[in-house]
């Protein structure tokens, strides 16, 4: 006889939008549990399927029939969170429309998992914003998946690389059910983005010559998993041209769907989508059951690598969302640099190491004076601010102990850290203690101009700046320094070396910095100037300032 559990025994919430997704989810359960008694006082209209997956007690809920979209998803998830108060995190599992591209060979039946990428935290609501004279401007931001789930994704990816994935084994659990069989889905056909569907429920009347010719996959790659940004909106995407336009604007998304944006800021979760169509006018429902199966199988794979004891010891979803509602604190002494250009590879490396892979918590940016170390760190800080709104960001100069202590005093004031004795309390110690505690949640700390080893590391008689820097699982630190030896001492091999800007970025930066753009009309003179300045960012900024103030020509400047 199946076990009867209590509400507080369930630690994972699994949300579906369609009955076919619910059926696939239920087939992934290792054991099914009887329904719990309903309490009218709960005001919960959801119906739950209960069971266990890989040792985790899971509550599965499906959106009401005919009620799909971001708002219904948010309502269902909020009610689930209130009923199952010990749920730690959620999984939003179902189908989506894929975005095939040169970068991502997304095909029908593949799986897409939300993961921080670029300036987005894993999911972006592409239709939320306002109309301005210059066009549609997206507003708002969404939370990233919880750390436990991102760590599980990293482990699943490692298993994939080692040939130890059990994804297809989980998919095979549904082979005995006709509707979910891969053979029932039919051919995987992708039409050119410029070719719209002719007519009818199928593509029998569509011109075969307008199909995209794609190389056949190896049988071992029947289902591939892709990681990155999922676009969520309140309307079905069914135009290839619009699909590609929106994807390009967002820096490349992997799929479109209709519920995830409703959950990310009300329920800490990972979004998993099986690809059932290409978000174009040729979409139909033949691939939906198999896509629902692959998504459910991947969800099971994720849960299988998370130790249940680790989940039990973590904070509840209610606590996580309550903490996330606390306003983040930003103590950055500079405005965002609207003239910033280039350094795409360097910023991508910082994002990959610190936000995506999370294989280190500290990195050093090293380079000669004038290379733009501070500007790269500043740009990264503002990217984190936009992509991770729940993070606090702090900036500490390491030029001298006096400037460091003054900045710490500012942070104490910004965080409203209580002082016992105003005159005697050490601001440096207060900041260290606060950011090292769980109260601080997630934060990014930039320690700028960490050049002098004596100031940084101190001596036998005097403590250095590093003695006052916080350590926390929820924190990341980025240093900027001119000295490779200092960088290695601070972060070992986790070092990002900056070289001079490439010629194209240098020209862009010079153009943005000049008032009179016509000064660049003479290409030979522009090249001569950049050669003279060796494409150093600081030197270019100083030269542009001189040209602007004195209203002179490049030839006279040289």
Secondary structure by P-SEA (a helix, b strand, c coil): cbbbbccccccbbbbbccaaaaaaaaaacccccccccccccccccbbbbbbcccccbbbbbbcccccccaaaaaaaaaaaaaaacccccccbbbbbbbbbcccccccccbbbbbcccccccccccccccccccccbbbbbbbbcccaaaaaaaaaaaaaaaacccaaaaaaaccccccccccccccccccccccccccccccccccccccbbbbccccccccbbbbbbbbbbcccccccaaaaaaaaaaaccccccccccccccccccbbbbbcccccccccccccaaaaaaaaaaaaaaaaaaaccaaaaaacccaaaaaaaaacbbbbbcccccccccccaaaaaaaaaaaccccccccbbbbbbcccccaaaaaaaaaaaaaaacccbbbbbbbcccaaaaaaaaaaaaaaacccccccccccaaaaaaaaaaccccccbbbbbcccccccccccccccccccccccccccbbbbbbbccaaaaaaaccccbbbbccccaaaaaaaaaaacccccccccaaaaaaaaaaacccaaaaaaaaaaaaaacccccccc
